[in-house]
Amino acid sequence: SIAGQHAFTGQGVPDSFKFAIPPAQDIMPEIKLRQTDKGTFTLLEWNAIPTARAYFLGSMGSREGEEMTMVIWTSSELPDSGFGLFDYQTNAAVDKWLKEKVLLAPATTKCAVPKEAAGTGMLRAIAYGTELNMAYAPRPKDPAVAWEPDWNVKVRVKSMTTTMLGMEGAGAMGGMEGMDDVTDA
């Protein structure tokens, strides 16, 4: 846990470099992603993460047929590969993309991948936490007053997982027998 009081000391470090990280910015739990083949679609389900602001899922892989086909799928309602979304995002960006239905709402814990979009490949999921920005001395209310803080801190948290979409587990990923998913929380 990183929630609680923190302080930094040392030569050249201001005595005021003390701050508290609230529980909302603590290390997020892992995403436990499950998939179920439902015939015409693959159902993805995951555990609710209480501090998640939004979720995003995406996969890239292949589908066999007459020709090998590259398949890219995302949970977004907008047509975009979303590759840049698997990183930290600002609170404003998360809010904007939630409104535009690029990201899934924090209460969402499942979605369906149509069979024609599923293919076989890497599936990633991210839960975005809330970014926290702190500074001392606090910003003056009057924007005309010059502001030069002694220090500032940015805390960003997320939870991510990666697994194989369309396989009976991740055992097909050479050397990972017995693992259902690889998690980076």
C-alpha positions, 0 to 999 in steps of 0.5 A, spaced: 500 500 500 502 507 498 496 510 502 498 514 508 503 519 510 509 521 506 515 525 507 522 526 503 528 529 507 535 531 504 540 536 502 536 541 498 529 538 499 524 543 502 522 541 509 514 542 507 515 536 502 510 532 506 503 529 503 498 524 504 496 519 499 488 517 500 486 510 499 483 512 492 490 513 489 492 506 493 495 500 488 489 497 485 487 490 485 489 486 479 484 485 474 481 478 474 479 477 466 475 471 464 472 469 457 467 464 455 465 461 448 458 463 447 458 460 440 456 467 436 461 471 441 466 470 446 463 473 453 469 477 457 468 478 465 472 481 470 472 483 477 469 490 479 475 494 482 472 499 487 477 505 485 476 504 477 474 510 473 473 506 467 475 500 463 478 499 456 479 492 453 482 490 446 485 485 442 490 484 436 491 477 433 489 473 427 483 469 424 484 463 420 480 462 413 482 462 406 487 467 408 490 469 414 486 475 417 489 480 422 483 482 427 483 488 431 478 489 436 476 494 442 471 495 447 470 502 444 464 504 441 468 508 436 472 505 430 479 506 433 485 501 435 486 504 441 493 502 442 495 509 446 489 507 451 493 502 454 497 507 458 496 512 464 491 517 462 489 524 465 482 525 469 480 529 464 481 524 458 478 519 462 472 523 463 472 525 456 472 518 453 467 516 458 462 521 455 464 519 448 463 511 449 471 510 448 471 507 455 467 503 459 463 505 465 466 503 472 460 499 473 461 495 467 464 488 468 463 484 462 462 485 454 461 481 448 466 480 443 463 478 436 465 471 433 468 474 427 472 480 431 475 475 436 480 471 432 486 468 436 491 473 439 493 477 445 487 481 449 489 486 454 485 490 459 486 496 463 482 499 469 484 507 470 485 510 477 484 517 479 490 521 478 492 525 484 496 532 483 499 535 489 503 542 490 505 546 496 504 552 497 497 551 494 495 555 488 492 562 489 485 563 487 487 569 484 490 567 477 494 574 477 498 572 483 504 569 481 505 561 483 512 558 484 510 551 488 516 548 492 514 541 490 509 538 486 507 530 486 503 526 481 500 520 483 497 515 477 495 508 478 492 503 473 491 495 473 492 491 467 492 484 465 494 480 458 491 474 456 490 470 450 483 471 446 480 465 443 484 460 447 483 455 452 488 458 457 494 461 456 498 455 455 499 456 448 504 462 449 510 457 449 513 456 456 507 459 460 503 452 461 498 453 467 497 460 467 490 463 465 493 470 465 499 474 466 497 480 470 501 487 471 497 490 477 
